[in-house]
Amino acid sequence: MSYVDGFVLPVPLERLDDYLRLARHAGEIWKEYGALEYVECVADDVKPGEHTSFPRSVKLEPGETVIFAWVRYASCEDRNRILEQVMNDPRLADMLDHAKLPFDGKRLFWGGFMERIRL
C-alpha cells in the first residue's frame, strides 16, 4: 500500500494566495520526483472544539484559516527518496527559510502514515 505525509497548518487569510502559489510550485516539484498525489485543502466547515479540533491544533488566530494537505507516495521507501530530493532542490530554498514563508512554520505539524484501507 502507499504512504502518505499529512500536514496541518494555519495561514493568514491575507497571505492565502501567496501560500497557494507556493504550494502549487512545491507540489509540481514533489510530483516531478515521483509523488503520486499532492493535495492542499482550505478549511470550509471547521469549528473550534471544546477539547480538540483543527483550529485548536494550530492555535488558530483571528484572520487565519486552516490548511489540511497530503502527499501520497507508492511506498515509504519512495517517500524517503522523494523527500530527500525535494528538501535538497534549490527551487524550494524559500520553503526552508522560515522568515520567507507566508505562514507561521512553528504551528505547522506533519507526520508520515502507512495507508491501510483505500475504497
Rosetta blueprint (number, residue, H / E / L):
1 M L
2 S L
3 Y E
4 V E
5 D E
6 G E
7 F E
8 V E
9 L E
10 P E
11 V E
12 P E
13 L H
14 E H
15 R H
16 L H
17 D H
18 D H
19 Y H
20 L H
21 R H
22 L H
23 A H
24 R H
25 H H
26 A H
27 G H
28 E H
29 I H
30 W H
31 K H
32 E H
33 Y L
34 G L
35 A L
36 L L
37 E E
38 Y E
39 V E
40 E E
41 C E
42 V E
43 A L
44 D L
45 D L
46 V L
47 K L
48 P L
49 G L
50 E L
51 H L
52 T L
53 S L
54 F H
55 P H
56 R H
57 S H
58 V L
59 K L
60 L L
61 E L
62 P L
63 G L
64 E E
65 T E
66 V E
67 I E
68 F E
69 A E
70 W E
71 V E
72 R E
73 Y E
74 A L
75 S L
76 C H
77 E H
78 D H
79 R H
80 N H
81 R H
82 I H
83 L H
84 E H
85 Q H
86 V H
87 M H
88 N L
89 D L
90 P H
91 R H
92 L H
93 A H
94 D H
95 M H
96 L H
97 D L
98 H H
99 A H
100 K H
101 L L
102 P L
103 F L
104 D L
105 G H
106 K H
107 R H
108 L L
109 F E
110 W E
111 G E
112 G E
113 F E
114 M E
115 E L
116 R L
117 I L
118 R L
119 L L
